[in-house]
Amino acid sequence: MKRTLKKAAMTAALAVLVGAAPVQAQKEPIKFGLLQDFTAVYTFVTSGYNQGQRDYLTLVNEMGGIDGHPIEVTVVDTGNQPQRGIEAYNRVRRDGAILVDFLSTPVANAMVNRVLEDEVVMLTVMHGRGDASDGETFPFVFPLMAHYWSQAALLVEYIDLYEGGIEGKKIAHVHIDSPFGREPIPVLQELAKQKGFTLRTFPYASPGNEQSATWTEVRRFRPDHVFIWGAGGGQAVSVREAIRNGISPDKILSVVWLAESDMHNVGADIAKGVKRFEATVTGTDTPILQEIMEKVVKAGKSAGDAKEVGNTYYNIGVASMAITVEGARLALKEFGAPLTGDKLRRGIEMIKDFDAQGLIPPVSYSSKDHQGGGFGRVSQWNGKSWEPVSDWHNAYQDLVWEKIRQEAAEFKKGR
């Protein structure tokens, strides 16, 4: 049965057995809580991301679960409110959930101490604390993919390697005036010292619908390259304003939050040339996406609109669950059932060179590194889709890890 997430239906917990597993596979279920923001700040990403997560788990259940264990998912709308997140967490925790994903920085940050105490795995893909990459300080928190410090570092290296060098260049960091928008600035400032480029930052007020004054200042700076660091509708505004102020699209580089819909909002042809960081392949050409299309979407079991399948945020959601399921598989093989949060944590830490059949760069985790190496690549909008213009790689991880350890040490002091 096709399930479409609707705001009205998400105001309370919606428990679903994601894709009924074959009868012979019915062992004790593994329970996850996707307690996310469907109605407030993160609406630009949550629907596609959550659909990708649920569709992948449906695929897993259709193929017999994890070693015969079906996966049960509880979906709750937290509205980006920490108190609602706590209430939802308490419900799923009582029901036996061993993993939660809030997809909300305020909620995830509010829950860090709790999940550490309860030994429940918390995913913080593209949100939450960057220093949670330090698995020794945050043993149950997993960013899984490159966080914002790693993304900024990779964009700098891309310019240095692929755009004729960065020494002597001027970089404008145009960002939403929030902790998220400001987060990469210390790394960029240090790289400016090391690599010899000039950095200026240009904030704009949230939510980013009006940026004209900011871009007037950017134009006066005459940058060689522009980093745009926002999310949702503000990203399309940034691209549009940059072009309107004479900046060539191929000189615009974005954080991961720039999707197909943003390019169409700007104008697919007008935005041709814009670049961004990406953590996963887009489209449906990879084996996992092909299986989802065949066994989930065509079977009428998708959690949302088929048009989302293969888009940026959908594929990030798929990848988050592909990594998690691989960790669960390794944990069951090594430690046996029942699966607990601690076993799942150790299973994820056992993952080595996993690429989800080409969906993501090869990632490895350990008790020390919960980011997976900080890998990604740069892709460019060709007028119709995102096309990779670099290989998978990471950049300046010595500097990134200096920042991780510094903030993790501050967290320890405050506990």
C-alpha positions, -999 to +999 in steps of 0.1 A: +000+000+000+014+034-010+020+057+020+023+094+016+034+115+045+008+143+052+013+170+077-020+163+094-012+127+098+023+135+113+011+154+143+012+121+163+033+090+161+028+069+131+041+034+136+046+013+105+061-020+098+081-009+068+073-033+040+060-066+053+089-091+053+082-127+041+066-149+067+096-171+070+117-141+080+096-130+110+121-129+139+122-103+166+118-069+150+145-042+150+130-008+159+140+026+146+125+060+155+125+086+127+114+116+148+118+144+124+106+179+115+079+177+089+061+211+096+086+238+107+121+245+096+134+214+078+105+209+055+126+215+024+145+182+031+125+160+055+099+146+031+124+134+005+150+123+031+124+104+052+109+088+021+143+076+010+149+061+045+116+043+046+117+031+010+151+015+016+139-002+048+109-015+028+133-029+003+153-046+031+121-061+046+109-073+012+142-092+009+138-109+042+149-082+067+183-082+084+191-119+090+154-125+091+147-096+115+121-072+101+126-035+107+098-015+124+098+022+121+080+048+141+077+082+124+069+113+144+067+150+135+086+170+162+082+204+145+118+212+152+109+216+189+132+200+215+104+193+240+084+174+213+115+156+204+120+145+240+084+133+242+087+113+210+120+098+221+105+087+254+077+069+235+099+051+210+124+043+237+097+026+258+087+006+227+123-007+223+138+016+196+176+012+194+181+041+169+167+076+164+172+102+137+158+137+145+170+155+113+169+187+134+199+204+150+180+219+180+164+186+188+195+164+182+217+187+203+191+186+231+192+148+231+230+142+231+234+135+268+202+114+269+212+090+241+247+087+256+232+077+289+206+053+273+230+038+248+207+045+219+223+052+185+215+087+172+221+096+135+230+132+128+234+131+090+241+167+078+229+182+111+238+183+148+272+187+163+303+185+140+324+173+169+301+143+173+325+128+147+347+120+178+334+086+186+354+084+219+335+115+232+302+107+215+301+069+213+264+067+203+262+097+179+269+091+142+271+119+116+279+091+091+288+116+063+309+147+058+298+174+082+300+211+074+337+216+084+347+188+060+324+202+033+339+236+035+374+222+034+366+201+003+352+231-016+384+250-009+406+222-021+384+218-052+392+254-062+428+249-055+431+217-076+405+222-103+401+260-107+436+272-112+447+275-076+434+295-047+464+315-036+457+352-040+421+346-047+391+363-030+364+341-015+330+354-003+312+332+022+276+342+019+256+326+047+224+326+067+230+344+100+226+313+122+250+288+139+247+266+108+257+294+084+286+305+107+298+270+114+324+267+086+339+301+092+367+291+116+379+264+092+377+288+062+397+314+082+424+290+090+426+277+054+428+313+042+459+318+064+475+285+052+466+288+015+470+325+010+435+336-001+413+364+012+381+355+029+351+378+037+319+367+052+285+381+043+255+372+065+219+376+057+188+373+079+169+341+083+150+327+064+168+342+035+139+354+014+155+389+011+192+391+004+196+420-020+215+443+003+239+415+012+247+408-025+253+444-032+281+442-007+294+410-022+295+427-057+316+454-042+341+428-029+345+414-064+351+378-053+367+352-075+345+325-060+314+325-038+304+299-012+266+299-005+257+285+029+220+283+035+191+259+031+156+257+017+142+286-003+171+309+007+195+289-015+176+296-047+175+333-037+213+332-032+219+317-066+195+342-083+210+372-065+246+361-072+238+359-110+219+391-109+250+408-094+273+397-122+287+365-106+291+337-131+272+306-121+304+284-124+319+306-096+292+297-072+298+267-049+273+255-023+270+235+008+252+201+003+218+218+007+212+227-030+188+204-048+171+199-081+141+219-071+163+249-062+178+249-097+143+248-113+132+276-090+161+297-103+157+285-138+173+253-150+192+269-178+200+301-159+216+281-131+237+260-154+273+258-141+265+262-103+285+237-082+279+221-049+292+196-024+275+162-026+277+131-004+258+107-026+253+099-062+220+113-075+196+097-100+185+061-101+213+044-120+229+027-090+219-009-081+201+000-048+180+027-065+172+002-093+160-023-067+139+003-049+123+013-082+114-023-091+105-038-057+091-008-038+080+020-061+065-001-089+049-024-063+031+006-048+049+005-015+068+037-016+064+061+013+058+091-010+058+105-045+077+084-071+090+117-085+112+121-054+131+088-061+167+096-071+166+132-060+194+146-038+176+144-004+159+111-012+193+095-019+208+109+012+180+092+032+186+059+014+223+062+021+217+069+058+198+036+061+220+016+039+250+024+062+229+017+093+216-016+080+251-027+071+261-019+107+232-039+120+240-068+097+276-069+110+264-065+146+240-095+144+268-116+127+293-107+154+272-104+186+239-121+178+204-112+186+187-094+202+202-062+186+208-035+211+220+001+208+254-009+220+256-038+195+245-015+167+271+011+176+298-015+175+285-029+143+286+005+125+322+009+139+331-023+121+321-010+086+351-008+063+351+006+027+314+004+023+300+022-007+264+009-009+270-005-043+283+028-057+257+051-040+283+068-017+321+070-015+337+041+003+333+049+040+349+034+071+341+039+108+358+032+140+354+038+177+373+071+170+358+083+137+320+084+134+321+107+103+334+080+080+364+100+067+347+132+056+345+121+019+324+138-008+328+153-042+318+184-062+290+182-088+278+208-113+244+216-125+243+209-163+209+224-169+191+191-163+209+172-135+239+172-112+271+160-129+302+151-109+333+173-117+356+157-092+364+123-077+354+112-043+379+125-018+383+143+015+404+174+023+424+190+050+412+164+076+441+173+099+427+208+103+391+194+105+400+170+133+418+197+152+385+215+153+366+184+162+389+176+191+388+212+203+350+213+205+347+178+218+370+187+247+348+217+255+318+194+255+335+171+280+343+201+303+306+210+303+292+176+312 
